[in-house]
Amino acid sequence: MFAIFGICGLLVFILARPQEYVDVLQRLPMLYLCCAGAVGGFVLDVKLRRLDPHPVPLLRWVIAFMLWATISSAVKAGPAFQHNLIELAILLVLFTTIAHGVQTLRAFRMVAATVMVVCLFMTLVCIDQGLQDRSCIITDPEHPGEGTPDGRPCEMSDACYDDAAEPGSEYRCEKAGMFGTYSIEDRVRYRGELHDPNELGMAVCIGAFSFLVAFANQRRRPLTIVFALLGGFAVLYCVQLTQSRGAILVFALVGGVYAVRRFGIAGIIAGGVAVLPLLALGGRSGDKADASTQLRYEAWSAGLTMFRKSPLFGVGQRQFGEHHFMTAHNSYVLSLAELGFVGMVLFIVLLYLSVKTLIRGVIELEHVPGARPAQVWAMALLGSFAGMLFSINTLSFCYHSVLWVFLGLGGAWVSVVRHHKPDFDVRITGRDLFFIVSGCAAYALVILPIFVRLKGE
């Protein structure tokens, strides 16, 4: 299939971002070229009848979300409208090409392997970063997370502003890694969209650890199992270096999904016990962690105020930062504040339908001959979504490429199943929509106001 090359290229350039540190690639608009390659390959595959153009059920809701975000942005975003529209277009291409351009198990494994390898690459880069000594870093104000070490060792940032400092430069005393990356308060991170340690920790758990388990579970060969174990330990070590409490729980949740599937209620109990030693691995604590948590509560309160002032359209896509000094640090609050009540409902529908489809698939394919590989990947995606849905409660992820990659993978899984079982179809029912709308109303009008009030905001 021709689309697969553009899709895998798009994943590499969106997640790993080699175009930002490889000089040759900086001369070309790689993201747009990969988008064109994915779309062009998909069109060619359809014309050659290698792909079925029948849309997956999630597509209509993705389009509805994109349209509402566009309307909200047009009404509220002002000069940022054009930039927001381009961002939505890239996310739509990312989702659509993955969900519809991957329709065989072999192609699905290729795309999943690409995500896994990229996440393992970022894991190793960040482990190397965490093993370095502190040095003076000249920061790049235009690109968060990027900087150039000048070779001088340090313990505090003040030491970097001596006679050897470059006039007018901003310095940090951090651990410098490969490709212009550096830590933030000794917490490892990558670059681009994953310059936040919490987002990096979550991404490597759901993109590397979950898929390592899937490949080992599908092949069950000694070498594959050993590779999965080594990769899993590397991911866990990277998560420890991020000092992200949420990422540690995401790692546990990914494994917990398998335990629940295997052992039921006993698996839940065993998983809870297994989490305790993981929590002992670390995560921030003390005054800095408490201050960070309090700032998040302030952001949630600000988001609630934005929603109350504009309950229908919100303040507009990517406009939260124009009304508050920091981002929402909560995707549910962010969707409510920026896109209003309708936008939040549509956002929840995307997540709900993805998870519902995977659960139905695991159940319905239980006794279908030859369906075990599809079940293995459904469990892997369920583990990824379980970790992600928990983690985005403290991350601003509505328009994050990692989220849309996994929404696309959920759609691709449906396309793979339909390739062999055309009658497989899971949709949002009227009952589902009623409960989603009711839940969002309860969250916006009761749960969130009470919570921020209890936290003193």
Helices and strands as residue ranges (DSSP letters): H 3-15, G 18-20, H 23-26, H 30-47, H 58-76, G 78-80, H 81-101, H 105-130, E 134-139, E 147-153, G 157-160, E 171-175, G 178-180, G 192-194, H 197-204, I 205-209, H 210-219, H 222-242, H 245-263, H 265-279, H 287-309, H 320-323, H 331-364, H 372-391, H 401-420, H 430-442, I 443-447, H 448-454
